[in-house]
Amino acid sequence: MANTWITDMTHFLDAEGRIAAQLLSRRLIHHLGSIVAAVTSESAETSRELEIKCRRKPGRKPCPGTIHAGFEPGTSNIIWHCPVCGDRGLIQRWQSTPWDKGARPELPKIQRVTYRRGMLSDPEDLSGLESTVLEGPALSREIIVAIHDNELLGASGNYGDPLVGDPLQYDELIIEHTGGTTRIALFNRAIMLFTTDDEFYKQVHRVCCAIDKVVDATQNL
């Protein structure tokens, strides 16, 4: 019987984001990493046949099939299968791993990103916040990829508790795109990263860090 593999590629990395040394020789990890590398080498929208042989040995005989894989429609997941033996899987959180070669399905059309951040004594008064507006050449592919990979365009709203902390840490993303405007506000991002396992905080944190890197690089020119 064929297997269905649901894989989080970050589980194979050490604290520095490298492939864990004790896992380097594992055949399955090499197989899954090869699928990620092949799919992210070009931004094809549909599943295609890869030059990767199936790893299964049904009846102790090597499966003659080759892997078909591509991006899952509507998400950033990678789906793959062998049409001969039926082995299949879904790969998540492959972004920015050693296997990520950079290609993506069509990226969202984003016109402007406004990022506001700072410490607040009154959650109703945002007048003193540091504000960064990125558009045109300043709106780098790195930021657009971070927004795409973390699926933020449909995540408008306020997150966190504005009544906890004095002063409050406040982060706000306003993303203007072809589908409208997405506004995401986070209260106490740093605290929540340490006190909750909520993946959404980690997603927005990654986007904010990508913006910080671009802003820092611009200021150092």
PyMOL commands that place a pseudoatom at each C-alpha (Angstrom):
pseudoatom trace, name=CA, resn=MET, resi=1, chain=A, elem=C, hetatm=0, pos=[0.000, 0.000, 0.000]
pseudoatom trace, name=CA, resn=ALA, resi=2, chain=A, elem=C, hetatm=0, pos=[1.276, 3.495, -0.901]
pseudoatom trace, name=CA, resn=ASN, resi=3, chain=A, elem=C, hetatm=0, pos=[2.060, 6.061, 1.761]
pseudoatom trace, name=CA, resn=THR, resi=4, chain=A, elem=C, hetatm=0, pos=[0.847, 9.638, 2.166]
pseudoatom trace, name=CA, resn=TRP, resi=5, chain=A, elem=C, hetatm=0, pos=[3.546, 11.889, 3.628]
pseudoatom trace, name=CA, resn=ILE, resi=6, chain=A, elem=C, hetatm=0, pos=[2.681, 15.204, 5.312]
pseudoatom trace, name=CA, resn=THR, resi=7, chain=A, elem=C, hetatm=0, pos=[6.043, 16.898, 5.787]
pseudoatom trace, name=CA, resn=ASP, resi=8, chain=A, elem=C, hetatm=0, pos=[7.256, 20.058, 7.524]
pseudoatom trace, name=CA, resn=MET, resi=9, chain=A, elem=C, hetatm=0, pos=[10.753, 20.652, 6.130]
pseudoatom trace, name=CA, resn=THR, resi=10, chain=A, elem=C, hetatm=0, pos=[11.827, 22.762, 9.114]
pseudoatom trace, name=CA, resn=HIS, resi=11, chain=A, elem=C, hetatm=0, pos=[11.750, 19.594, 11.243]
pseudoatom trace, name=CA, resn=PHE, resi=12, chain=A, elem=C, hetatm=0, pos=[14.970, 18.526, 9.491]
pseudoatom trace, name=CA, resn=LEU, resi=13, chain=A, elem=C, hetatm=0, pos=[16.919, 21.693, 10.357]
pseudoatom trace, name=CA, resn=ASP, resi=14, chain=A, elem=C, hetatm=0, pos=[19.056, 22.639, 13.319]
pseudoatom trace, name=CA, resn=ALA, resi=15, chain=A, elem=C, hetatm=0, pos=[18.831, 25.917, 15.266]
pseudoatom trace, name=CA, resn=GLU, resi=16, chain=A, elem=C, hetatm=0, pos=[20.937, 27.726, 12.617]
pseudoatom trace, name=CA, resn=GLY, resi=17, chain=A, elem=C, hetatm=0, pos=[18.631, 26.655, 9.773]
pseudoatom trace, name=CA, resn=ARG, resi=18, chain=A, elem=C, hetatm=0, pos=[21.041, 24.065, 8.376]
pseudoatom trace, name=CA, resn=ILE, resi=19, chain=A, elem=C, hetatm=0, pos=[20.226, 20.438, 7.655]
pseudoatom trace, name=CA, resn=ALA, resi=20, chain=A, elem=C, hetatm=0, pos=[20.792, 18.620, 10.942]
pseudoatom trace, name=CA, resn=ALA, resi=21, chain=A, elem=C, hetatm=0, pos=[24.074, 16.671, 10.696]
pseudoatom trace, name=CA, resn=GLN, resi=22, chain=A, elem=C, hetatm=0, pos=[22.552, 13.433, 11.960]
pseudoatom trace, name=CA, resn=LEU, resi=23, chain=A, elem=C, hetatm=0, pos=[19.970, 13.551, 9.150]
pseudoatom trace, name=CA, resn=LEU, resi=24, chain=A, elem=C, hetatm=0, pos=[22.247, 14.262, 6.188]
pseudoatom trace, name=CA, resn=SER, resi=25, chain=A, elem=C, hetatm=0, pos=[22.403, 10.616, 5.146]
pseudoatom trace, name=CA, resn=ARG, resi=26, chain=A, elem=C, hetatm=0, pos=[18.676, 9.894, 5.448]
pseudoatom trace, name=CA, resn=ARG, resi=27, chain=A, elem=C, hetatm=0, pos=[17.352, 8.782, 2.078]
pseudoatom trace, name=CA, resn=LEU, resi=28, chain=A, elem=C, hetatm=0, pos=[13.798, 10.004, 2.663]
pseudoatom trace, name=CA, resn=ILE, resi=29, chain=A, elem=C, hetatm=0, pos=[14.954, 13.528, 3.601]
pseudoatom trace, name=CA, resn=HIS, resi=30, chain=A, elem=C, hetatm=0, pos=[17.155, 13.683, 0.523]
pseudoatom trace, name=CA, resn=HIS, resi=31, chain=A, elem=C, hetatm=0, pos=[14.177, 12.532, -1.573]
pseudoatom trace, name=CA, resn=LEU, resi=32, chain=A, elem=C, hetatm=0, pos=[11.805, 15.178, -0.162]
pseudoatom trace, name=CA, resn=GLY, resi=33, chain=A, elem=C, hetatm=0, pos=[14.450, 17.897, -0.389]
pseudoatom trace, name=CA, resn=SER, resi=34, chain=A, elem=C, hetatm=0, pos=[15.035, 17.019, -4.033]
pseudoatom trace, name=CA, resn=ILE, resi=35, chain=A, elem=C, hetatm=0, pos=[11.316, 17.485, -4.725]
pseudoatom trace, name=CA, resn=VAL, resi=36, chain=A, elem=C, hetatm=0, pos=[11.327, 20.936, -3.099]
pseudoatom trace, name=CA, resn=ALA, resi=37, chain=A, elem=C, hetatm=0, pos=[14.455, 21.947, -5.017]
pseudoatom trace, name=CA, resn=ALA, resi=38, chain=A, elem=C, hetatm=0, pos=[13.015, 20.782, -8.338]
pseudoatom trace, name=CA, resn=VAL, resi=39, chain=A, elem=C, hetatm=0, pos=[9.625, 22.487, -7.872]
pseudoatom trace, name=CA, resn=THR, resi=40, chain=A, elem=C, hetatm=0, pos=[11.157, 25.780, -6.690]
pseudoatom trace, name=CA, resn=SER, resi=41, chain=A, elem=C, hetatm=0, pos=[13.667, 25.872, -9.536]
pseudoatom trace, name=CA, resn=GLU, resi=42, chain=A, elem=C, hetatm=0, pos=[10.950, 27.189, -11.862]
pseudoatom trace, name=CA, resn=SER, resi=43, chain=A, elem=C, hetatm=0, pos=[7.607, 28.867, -11.192]
pseudoatom trace, name=CA, resn=ALA, resi=44, chain=A, elem=C, hetatm=0, pos=[5.309, 26.439, -13.023]
pseudoatom trace, name=CA, resn=GLU, resi=45, chain=A, elem=C, hetatm=0, pos=[1.687, 26.718, -11.861]
pseudoatom trace, name=CA, resn=THR, resi=46, chain=A, elem=C, hetatm=0, pos=[0.785, 23.073, -12.482]
pseudoatom trace, name=CA, resn=SER, resi=47, chain=A, elem=C, hetatm=0, pos=[2.155, 19.717, -11.445]
pseudoatom trace, name=CA, resn=ARG, resi=48, chain=A, elem=C, hetatm=0, pos=[4.810, 18.350, -13.765]
pseudoatom trace, name=CA, resn=GLU, resi=49, chain=A, elem=C, hetatm=0, pos=[7.011, 15.283, -14.093]
pseudoatom trace, name=CA, resn=LEU, resi=50, chain=A, elem=C, hetatm=0, pos=[10.358, 15.699, -12.358]
pseudoatom trace, name=CA, resn=GLU, resi=51, chain=A, elem=C, hetatm=0, pos=[13.615, 13.932, -13.022]
pseudoatom trace, name=CA, resn=ILE, resi=52, chain=A, elem=C, hetatm=0, pos=[13.291, 12.172, -9.672]
pseudoatom trace, name=CA, resn=LYS, resi=53, chain=A, elem=C, hetatm=0, pos=[12.758, 8.445, -9.417]
pseudoatom trace, name=CA, resn=CYS, resi=54, chain=A, elem=C, hetatm=0, pos=[10.243, 7.032, -6.968]
pseudoatom trace, name=CA, resn=ARG, resi=55, chain=A, elem=C, hetatm=0, pos=[11.958, 5.748, -3.838]
pseudoatom trace, name=CA, resn=ARG, resi=56, chain=A, elem=C, hetatm=0, pos=[9.513, 2.946, -2.994]
pseudoatom trace, name=CA, resn=LYS, resi=57, chain=A, elem=C, hetatm=0, pos=[10.223, -0.737, -3.450]
pseudoatom trace, name=CA, resn=PRO, resi=58, chain=A, elem=C, hetatm=0, pos=[6.866, -2.504, -3.487]
pseudoatom trace, name=CA, resn=GLY, resi=59, chain=A, elem=C, hetatm=0, pos=[7.387, -6.259, -3.323]
pseudoatom trace, name=CA, resn=ARG, resi=60, chain=A, elem=C, hetatm=0, pos=[11.125, -5.487, -2.799]
pseudoatom trace, name=CA, resn=LYS, resi=61, chain=A, elem=C, hetatm=0, pos=[11.375, -4.342, -6.408]
pseudoatom trace, name=CA, resn=PRO, resi=62, chain=A, elem=C, hetatm=0, pos=[12.193, -0.687, -7.242]
pseudoatom trace, name=CA, resn=CYS, resi=63, chain=A, elem=C, hetatm=0, pos=[9.156, 1.222, -8.451]
pseudoatom trace, name=CA, resn=PRO, resi=64, chain=A, elem=C, hetatm=0, pos=[9.747, 2.304, -12.081]
pseudoatom trace, name=CA, resn=GLY, resi=65, chain=A, elem=C, hetatm=0, pos=[7.754, 5.531, -11.641]
pseudoatom trace, name=CA, resn=THR, resi=66, chain=A, elem=C, hetatm=0, pos=[8.994, 9.112, -11.577]
pseudoatom trace, name=CA, resn=ILE, resi=67, chain=A, elem=C, hetatm=0, pos=[7.675, 11.826, -9.283]
pseudoatom trace, name=CA, resn=HIS, resi=68, chain=A, elem=C, hetatm=0, pos=[5.122, 14.421, -10.424]
pseudoatom trace, name=CA, resn=ALA, resi=69, chain=A, elem=C, hetatm=0, pos=[4.954, 17.567, -8.273]
pseudoatom trace, name=CA, resn=GLY, resi=70, chain=A, elem=C, hetatm=0, pos=[3.913, 21.205, -8.172]
pseudoatom trace, name=CA, resn=PHE, resi=71, chain=A, elem=C, hetatm=0, pos=[2.417, 23.938, -6.010]
pseudoatom trace, name=CA, resn=GLU, resi=72, chain=A, elem=C, hetatm=0, pos=[-0.948, 23.159, -4.456]
pseudoatom trace, name=CA, resn=PRO, resi=73, chain=A, elem=C, hetatm=0, pos=[-3.537, 25.556, -5.986]
pseudoatom trace, name=CA, resn=GLY, resi=74, chain=A, elem=C, hetatm=0, pos=[-4.323, 28.476, -3.694]
pseudoatom trace, name=CA, resn=THR, resi=75, chain=A, elem=C, hetatm=0, pos=[-1.560, 27.726, -1.162]
pseudoatom trace, name=CA, resn=SER, resi=76, chain=A, elem=C, hetatm=0, pos=[2.235, 27.676, -0.983]
pseudoatom trace, name=CA, resn=ASN, resi=77, chain=A, elem=C, hetatm=0, pos=[2.304, 23.945, -0.206]
pseudoatom trace, name=CA, resn=ILE, resi=78, chain=A, elem=C, hetatm=0, pos=[4.003, 21.511, -2.560]
pseudoatom trace, name=CA, resn=ILE, resi=79, chain=A, elem=C, hetatm=0, pos=[2.098, 18.364, -3.533]
pseudoatom trace, name=CA, resn=TRP, resi=80, chain=A, elem=C, hetatm=0, pos=[3.710, 15.340, -5.144]
pseudoatom trace, name=CA, resn=HIS, resi=81, chain=A, elem=C, hetatm=0, pos=[2.860, 11.793, -6.202]
pseudoatom trace, name=CA, resn=CYS, resi=82, chain=A, elem=C, hetatm=0, pos=[4.131, 8.769, -8.080]
pseudoatom trace, name=CA, resn=PRO, resi=83, chain=A, elem=C, hetatm=0, pos=[1.592, 7.807, -10.783]
pseudoatom trace, name=CA, resn=VAL, resi=84, chain=A, elem=C, hetatm=0, pos=[2.809, 4.195, -10.805]
pseudoatom trace, name=CA, resn=CYS, resi=85, chain=A, elem=C, hetatm=0, pos=[2.687, 3.100, -7.151]
pseudoatom trace, name=CA, resn=GLY, resi=86, chain=A, elem=C, hetatm=0, pos=[0.546, 5.911, -5.721]
pseudoatom trace, name=CA, resn=ASP, resi=87, chain=A, elem=C, hetatm=0, pos=[3.069, 7.144, -3.151]
pseudoatom trace, name=CA, resn=ARG, resi=88, chain=A, elem=C, hetatm=0, pos=[2.199, 10.789, -2.456]
pseudoatom trace, name=CA, resn=GLY, resi=89, chain=A, elem=C, hetatm=0, pos=[2.620, 13.675, -0.077]
pseudoatom trace, name=CA, resn=LEU, resi=90, chain=A, elem=C, hetatm=0, pos=[2.262, 17.326, 0.841]
pseudoatom trace, name=CA, resn=ILE, resi=91, chain=A, elem=C, hetatm=0, pos=[5.250, 19.466, 1.848]
pseudoatom trace, name=CA, resn=GLN, resi=92, chain=A, elem=C, hetatm=0, pos=[4.851, 22.514, 4.093]
pseudoatom trace, name=CA, resn=ARG, resi=93, chain=A, elem=C, hetatm=0, pos=[7.219, 25.207, 5.437]
pseudoatom trace, name=CA, resn=TRP, resi=94, chain=A, elem=C, hetatm=0, pos=[9.892, 24.623, 2.834]
pseudoatom trace, name=CA, resn=GLN, resi=95, chain=A, elem=C, hetatm=0, pos=[10.438, 28.360, 2.350]
pseudoatom trace, name=CA, resn=SER, resi=96, chain=A, elem=C, hetatm=0, pos=[13.951, 29.676, 3.101]
pseudoatom trace, name=CA, resn=THR, resi=97, chain=A, elem=C, hetatm=0, pos=[15.234, 26.158, 3.810]
pseudoatom trace, name=CA, resn=PRO, resi=98, chain=A, elem=C, hetatm=0, pos=[18.395, 24.911, 2.079]
pseudoatom trace, name=CA, resn=TRP, resi=99, chain=A, elem=C, hetatm=0, pos=[16.179, 23.229, -0.550]
pseudoatom trace, name=CA, resn=ASP, resi=100, chain=A, elem=C, hetatm=0, pos=[14.329, 26.430, -1.547]
pseudoatom trace, name=CA, resn=LYS, resi=101, chain=A, elem=C, hetatm=0, pos=[15.623, 27.558, -4.965]
pseudoatom trace, name=CA, resn=GLY, resi=102, chain=A, elem=C, hetatm=0, pos=[13.576, 30.767, -5.065]
pseudoatom trace, name=CA, resn=ALA, resi=103, chain=A, elem=C, hetatm=0, pos=[10.882, 30.199, -7.683]
pseudoatom trace, name=CA, resn=ARG, resi=104, chain=A, elem=C, hetatm=0, pos=[7.236, 30.696, -6.741]
pseudoatom trace, name=CA, resn=PRO, resi=105, chain=A, elem=C, hetatm=0, pos=[3.857, 30.485, -8.438]
pseudoatom trace, name=CA, resn=GLU, resi=106, chain=A, elem=C, hetatm=0, pos=[2.568, 33.886, -9.561]
pseudoatom trace, name=CA, resn=LEU, resi=107, chain=A, elem=C, hetatm=0, pos=[3.250, 36.412, -6.813]
pseudoatom trace, name=CA, resn=PRO, resi=108, chain=A, elem=C, hetatm=0, pos=[0.513, 38.822, -5.663]
pseudoatom trace, name=CA, resn=LYS, resi=109, chain=A, elem=C, hetatm=0, pos=[0.378, 42.260, -7.288]
pseudoatom trace, name=CA, resn=ILE, resi=110, chain=A, elem=C, hetatm=0, pos=[1.216, 44.629, -4.424]
pseudoatom trace, name=CA, resn=GLN, resi=111, chain=A, elem=C, hetatm=0, pos=[1.360, 48.388, -4.976]
pseudoatom trace, name=CA, resn=ARG, resi=112, chain=A, elem=C, hetatm=0, pos=[2.395, 49.637, -1.539]
pseudoatom trace, name=CA, resn=VAL, resi=113, chain=A, elem=C, hetatm=0, pos=[3.299, 48.390, 1.932]
pseudoatom trace, name=CA, resn=THR, resi=114, chain=A, elem=C, hetatm=0, pos=[3.151, 50.692, 4.943]
pseudoatom trace, name=CA, resn=TYR, resi=115, chain=A, elem=C, hetatm=0, pos=[4.828, 49.452, 8.120]
pseudoatom trace, name=CA, resn=ARG, resi=116, chain=A, elem=C, hetatm=0, pos=[4.315, 51.303, 11.408]
pseudoatom trace, name=CA, resn=ARG, resi=117, chain=A, elem=C, hetatm=0, pos=[5.947, 50.297, 14.661]
pseudoatom trace, name=CA, resn=GLY, resi=118, chain=A, elem=C, hetatm=0, pos=[6.766, 51.626, 18.086]
pseudoatom trace, name=CA, resn=MET, resi=119, chain=A, elem=C, hetatm=0, pos=[5.800, 51.697, 21.751]
pseudoatom trace, name=CA, resn=LEU, resi=120, chain=A, elem=C, hetatm=0, pos=[2.422, 53.091, 22.819]
pseudoatom trace, name=CA, resn=SER, resi=121, chain=A, elem=C, hetatm=0, pos=[1.138, 54.347, 26.140]
pseudoatom trace, name=CA, resn=ASP, resi=122, chain=A, elem=C, hetatm=0, pos=[-2.346, 54.766, 24.634]
pseudoatom trace, name=CA, resn=PRO, resi=123, chain=A, elem=C, hetatm=0, pos=[-3.494, 52.167, 22.065]
pseudoatom trace, name=CA, resn=GLU, resi=124, chain=A, elem=C, hetatm=0, pos=[-5.823, 54.794, 20.576]
pseudoatom trace, name=CA, resn=ASP, resi=125, chain=A, elem=C, hetatm=0, pos=[-2.993, 57.247, 19.851]
pseudoatom trace, name=CA, resn=LEU, resi=126, chain=A, elem=C, hetatm=0, pos=[-0.782, 56.122, 16.958]
pseudoatom trace, name=CA, resn=SER, resi=127, chain=A, elem=C, hetatm=0, pos=[0.610, 59.559, 16.143]
pseudoatom trace, name=CA, resn=GLY, resi=128, chain=A, elem=C, hetatm=0, pos=[4.143, 58.950, 17.420]
pseudoatom trace, name=CA, resn=LEU, resi=129, chain=A, elem=C, hetatm=0, pos=[4.861, 55.738, 15.523]
pseudoatom trace, name=CA, resn=GLU, resi=130, chain=A, elem=C, hetatm=0, pos=[7.800, 55.300, 13.183]
pseudoatom trace, name=CA, resn=SER, resi=131, chain=A, elem=C, hetatm=0, pos=[6.392, 54.769, 9.693]
pseudoatom trace, name=CA, resn=THR, resi=132, chain=A, elem=C, hetatm=0, pos=[7.981, 53.233, 6.594]
pseudoatom trace, name=CA, resn=VAL, resi=133, chain=A, elem=C, hetatm=0, pos=[6.295, 53.288, 3.163]
pseudoatom trace, name=CA, resn=LEU, resi=134, chain=A, elem=C, hetatm=0, pos=[7.612, 50.925, 0.504]
pseudoatom trace, name=CA, resn=GLU, resi=135, chain=A, elem=C, hetatm=0, pos=[6.521, 51.155, -3.116]
pseudoatom trace, name=CA, resn=GLY, resi=136, chain=A, elem=C, hetatm=0, pos=[8.036, 51.034, -6.575]
pseudoatom trace, name=CA, resn=PRO, resi=137, chain=A, elem=C, hetatm=0, pos=[11.685, 49.863, -6.582]
pseudoatom trace, name=CA, resn=ALA, resi=138, chain=A, elem=C, hetatm=0, pos=[11.764, 49.932, -2.760]
pseudoatom trace, name=CA, resn=LEU, resi=139, chain=A, elem=C, hetatm=0, pos=[9.109, 47.215, -2.627]
pseudoatom trace, name=CA, resn=SER, resi=140, chain=A, elem=C, hetatm=0, pos=[11.530, 44.358, -3.136]
pseudoatom trace, name=CA, resn=ARG, resi=141, chain=A, elem=C, hetatm=0, pos=[10.782, 40.844, -4.274]
pseudoatom trace, name=CA, resn=GLU, resi=142, chain=A, elem=C, hetatm=0, pos=[11.988, 39.646, -0.863]
pseudoatom trace, name=CA, resn=ILE, resi=143, chain=A, elem=C, hetatm=0, pos=[9.090, 41.436, 0.850]
pseudoatom trace, name=CA, resn=ILE, resi=144, chain=A, elem=C, hetatm=0, pos=[6.505, 40.310, -1.722]
pseudoatom trace, name=CA, resn=VAL, resi=145, chain=A, elem=C, hetatm=0, pos=[7.717, 36.712, -1.374]
pseudoatom trace, name=CA, resn=ALA, resi=146, chain=A, elem=C, hetatm=0, pos=[7.498, 36.969, 2.433]
pseudoatom trace, name=CA, resn=ILE, resi=147, chain=A, elem=C, hetatm=0, pos=[3.896, 38.216, 2.196]
pseudoatom trace, name=CA, resn=HIS, resi=148, chain=A, elem=C, hetatm=0, pos=[3.045, 35.467, -0.304]
pseudoatom trace, name=CA, resn=ASP, resi=149, chain=A, elem=C, hetatm=0, pos=[4.753, 32.637, 1.580]
pseudoatom trace, name=CA, resn=ASN, resi=150, chain=A, elem=C, hetatm=0, pos=[3.076, 33.581, 4.860]
pseudoatom trace, name=CA, resn=GLU, resi=151, chain=A, elem=C, hetatm=0, pos=[-0.350, 33.997, 3.213]
pseudoatom trace, name=CA, resn=LEU, resi=152, chain=A, elem=C, hetatm=0, pos=[-1.070, 37.382, 4.796]
pseudoatom trace, name=CA, resn=LEU, resi=153, chain=A, elem=C, hetatm=0, pos=[-3.332, 39.032, 2.228]
pseudoatom trace, name=CA, resn=GLY, resi=154, chain=A, elem=C, hetatm=0, pos=[-6.469, 37.500, 3.742]
pseudoatom trace, name=CA, resn=ALA, resi=155, chain=A, elem=C, hetatm=0, pos=[-5.491, 38.127, 7.357]
pseudoatom trace, name=CA, resn=SER, resi=156, chain=A, elem=C, hetatm=0, pos=[-6.816, 41.637, 8.137]
pseudoatom trace, name=CA, resn=GLY, resi=157, chain=A, elem=C, hetatm=0, pos=[-7.505, 42.365, 11.793]
pseudoatom trace, name=CA, resn=ASN, resi=158, chain=A, elem=C, hetatm=0, pos=[-6.116, 43.166, 15.237]
pseudoatom trace, name=CA, resn=TYR, resi=159, chain=A, elem=C, hetatm=0, pos=[-4.097, 40.493, 17.038]
pseudoatom trace, name=CA, resn=GLY, resi=160, chain=A, elem=C, hetatm=0, pos=[-2.956, 40.390, 20.644]
pseudoatom trace, name=CA, resn=ASP, resi=161, chain=A, elem=C, hetatm=0, pos=[-4.246, 42.082, 23.770]
pseudoatom trace, name=CA, resn=PRO, resi=162, chain=A, elem=C, hetatm=0, pos=[-3.977, 45.917, 23.842]
pseudoatom trace, name=CA, resn=LEU, resi=163, chain=A, elem=C, hetatm=0, pos=[-4.585, 45.849, 27.615]
pseudoatom trace, name=CA, resn=VAL, resi=164, chain=A, elem=C, hetatm=0, pos=[-1.420, 43.892, 28.415]
pseudoatom trace, name=CA, resn=GLY, resi=165, chain=A, elem=C, hetatm=0, pos=[1.807, 45.828, 28.870]
pseudoatom trace, name=CA, resn=ASP, resi=166, chain=A, elem=C, hetatm=0, pos=[2.691, 49.447, 29.546]
pseudoatom trace, name=CA, resn=PRO, resi=167, chain=A, elem=C, hetatm=0, pos=[3.972, 50.680, 27.215]
pseudoatom trace, name=CA, resn=LEU, resi=168, chain=A, elem=C, hetatm=0, pos=[2.596, 48.475, 24.429]
pseudoatom trace, name=CA, resn=GLN, resi=169, chain=A, elem=C, hetatm=0, pos=[4.678, 47.215, 21.544]
pseudoatom trace, name=CA, resn=TYR, resi=170, chain=A, elem=C, hetatm=0, pos=[2.733, 47.901, 18.353]
pseudoatom trace, name=CA, resn=ASP, resi=171, chain=A, elem=C, hetatm=0, pos=[3.341, 46.695, 14.788]
pseudoatom trace, name=CA, resn=GLU, resi=172, chain=A, elem=C, hetatm=0, pos=[1.058, 47.435, 11.863]
pseudoatom trace, name=CA, resn=LEU, resi=173, chain=A, elem=C, hetatm=0, pos=[1.199, 46.320, 8.237]
pseudoatom trace, name=CA, resn=ILE, resi=174, chain=A, elem=C, hetatm=0, pos=[-0.994, 47.956, 5.608]
pseudoatom trace, name=CA, resn=ILE, resi=175, chain=A, elem=C, hetatm=0, pos=[-0.732, 46.077, 2.316]
pseudoatom trace, name=CA, resn=GLU, resi=176, chain=A, elem=C, hetatm=0, pos=[-2.335, 47.682, -0.742]
pseudoatom trace, name=CA, resn=HIS, resi=177, chain=A, elem=C, hetatm=0, pos=[-2.827, 45.150, -3.524]
pseudoatom trace, name=CA, resn=THR, resi=178, chain=A, elem=C, hetatm=0, pos=[-5.036, 44.428, -6.524]
pseudoatom trace, name=CA, resn=GLY, resi=179, chain=A, elem=C, hetatm=0, pos=[-7.616, 42.686, -4.335]
pseudoatom trace, name=CA, resn=GLY, resi=180, chain=A, elem=C, hetatm=0, pos=[-7.977, 45.625, -1.933]
pseudoatom trace, name=CA, resn=THR, resi=181, chain=A, elem=C, hetatm=0, pos=[-6.207, 46.654, 1.270]
pseudoatom trace, name=CA, resn=THR, resi=182, chain=A, elem=C, hetatm=0, pos=[-5.112, 44.338, 4.070]
pseudoatom trace, name=CA, resn=ARG, resi=183, chain=A, elem=C, hetatm=0, pos=[-4.422, 45.862, 7.489]
pseudoatom trace, name=CA, resn=ILE, resi=184, chain=A, elem=C, hetatm=0, pos=[-2.783, 43.735, 10.199]
pseudoatom trace, name=CA, resn=ALA, resi=185, chain=A, elem=C, hetatm=0, pos=[-2.128, 45.152, 13.677]
pseudoatom trace, name=CA, resn=LEU, resi=186, chain=A, elem=C, hetatm=0, pos=[-0.167, 43.270, 16.313]
pseudoatom trace, name=CA, resn=PHE, resi=187, chain=A, elem=C, hetatm=0, pos=[0.057, 44.168, 19.994]
pseudoatom trace, name=CA, resn=ASN, resi=188, chain=A, elem=C, hetatm=0, pos=[3.115, 42.971, 21.912]
pseudoatom trace, name=CA, resn=ARG, resi=189, chain=A, elem=C, hetatm=0, pos=[4.652, 40.959, 19.070]
pseudoatom trace, name=CA, resn=ALA, resi=190, chain=A, elem=C, hetatm=0, pos=[7.850, 40.115, 20.977]
pseudoatom trace, name=CA, resn=ILE, resi=191, chain=A, elem=C, hetatm=0, pos=[5.988, 38.890, 24.064]
pseudoatom trace, name=CA, resn=MET, resi=192, chain=A, elem=C, hetatm=0, pos=[3.548, 36.813, 22.038]
pseudoatom trace, name=CA, resn=LEU, resi=193, chain=A, elem=C, hetatm=0, pos=[6.373, 35.102, 20.144]
pseudoatom trace, name=CA, resn=PHE, resi=194, chain=A, elem=C, hetatm=0, pos=[7.650, 33.720, 23.461]
pseudoatom trace, name=CA, resn=THR, resi=195, chain=A, elem=C, hetatm=0, pos=[4.319, 33.023, 25.162]
pseudoatom trace, name=CA, resn=THR, resi=196, chain=A, elem=C, hetatm=0, pos=[2.219, 31.470, 22.403]
pseudoatom trace, name=CA, resn=ASP, resi=197, chain=A, elem=C, hetatm=0, pos=[2.586, 28.791, 19.751]
pseudoatom trace, name=CA, resn=ASP, resi=198, chain=A, elem=C, hetatm=0, pos=[0.298, 30.757, 17.428]
pseudoatom trace, name=CA, resn=GLU, resi=199, chain=A, elem=C, hetatm=0, pos=[1.821, 30.319, 13.973]
pseudoatom trace, name=CA, resn=PHE, resi=200, chain=A, elem=C, hetatm=0, pos=[0.248, 33.556, 12.742]
pseudoatom trace, name=CA, resn=TYR, resi=201, chain=A, elem=C, hetatm=0, pos=[2.467, 35.665, 15.003]
pseudoatom trace, name=CA, resn=LYS, resi=202, chain=A, elem=C, hetatm=0, pos=[5.481, 33.910, 13.564]
pseudoatom trace, name=CA, resn=GLN, resi=203, chain=A, elem=C, hetatm=0, pos=[4.224, 34.555, 10.023]
pseudoatom trace, name=CA, resn=VAL, resi=204, chain=A, elem=C, hetatm=0, pos=[3.752, 38.287, 10.547]
pseudoatom trace, name=CA, resn=HIS, resi=205, chain=A, elem=C, hetatm=0, pos=[7.069, 38.420, 12.426]
pseudoatom trace, name=CA, resn=ARG, resi=206, chain=A, elem=C, hetatm=0, pos=[8.851, 36.988, 9.384]
pseudoatom trace, name=CA, resn=VAL, resi=207, chain=A, elem=C, hetatm=0, pos=[7.321, 39.667, 7.128]
pseudoatom trace, name=CA, resn=CYS, resi=208, chain=A, elem=C, hetatm=0, pos=[8.245, 42.467, 9.556]
pseudoatom trace, name=CA, resn=CYS, resi=209, chain=A, elem=C, hetatm=0, pos=[11.814, 41.134, 9.686]
pseudoatom trace, name=CA, resn=ALA, resi=210, chain=A, elem=C, hetatm=0, pos=[11.980, 41.109, 5.865]
pseudoatom trace, name=CA, resn=ILE, resi=211, chain=A, elem=C, hetatm=0, pos=[10.877, 44.765, 5.818]
pseudoatom trace, name=CA, resn=ASP, resi=212, chain=A, elem=C, hetatm=0, pos=[13.388, 45.655, 8.552]
pseudoatom trace, name=CA, resn=LYS, resi=213, chain=A, elem=C, hetatm=0, pos=[16.192, 44.157, 6.447]
pseudoatom trace, name=CA, resn=VAL, resi=214, chain=A, elem=C, hetatm=0, pos=[15.208, 46.180, 3.381]
pseudoatom trace, name=CA, resn=VAL, resi=215, chain=A, elem=C, hetatm=0, pos=[14.876, 49.404, 5.395]
pseudoatom trace, name=CA, resn=ASP, resi=216, chain=A, elem=C, hetatm=0, pos=[18.267, 48.842, 7.073]
pseudoatom trace, name=CA, resn=ALA, resi=217, chain=A, elem=C, hetatm=0, pos=[19.914, 48.159, 3.716]
pseudoatom trace, name=CA, resn=THR, resi=218, chain=A, elem=C, hetatm=0, pos=[18.397, 51.356, 2.249]
pseudoatom trace, name=CA, resn=GLN, resi=219, chain=A, elem=C, hetatm=0, pos=[19.625, 53.460, 5.158]
pseudoatom trace, name=CA, resn=ASN, resi=220, chain=A, elem=C, hetatm=0, pos=[23.145, 52.052, 4.782]
pseudoatom trace, name=CA, resn=LEU, resi=221, chain=A, elem=C, hetatm=0, pos=[23.493, 52.981, 1.115]
for i in range(1, 221): cmd.bond("trace and resi %d" % i, "trace and resi %d" % (i + 1))
show_as sticks, trace
zoom trace
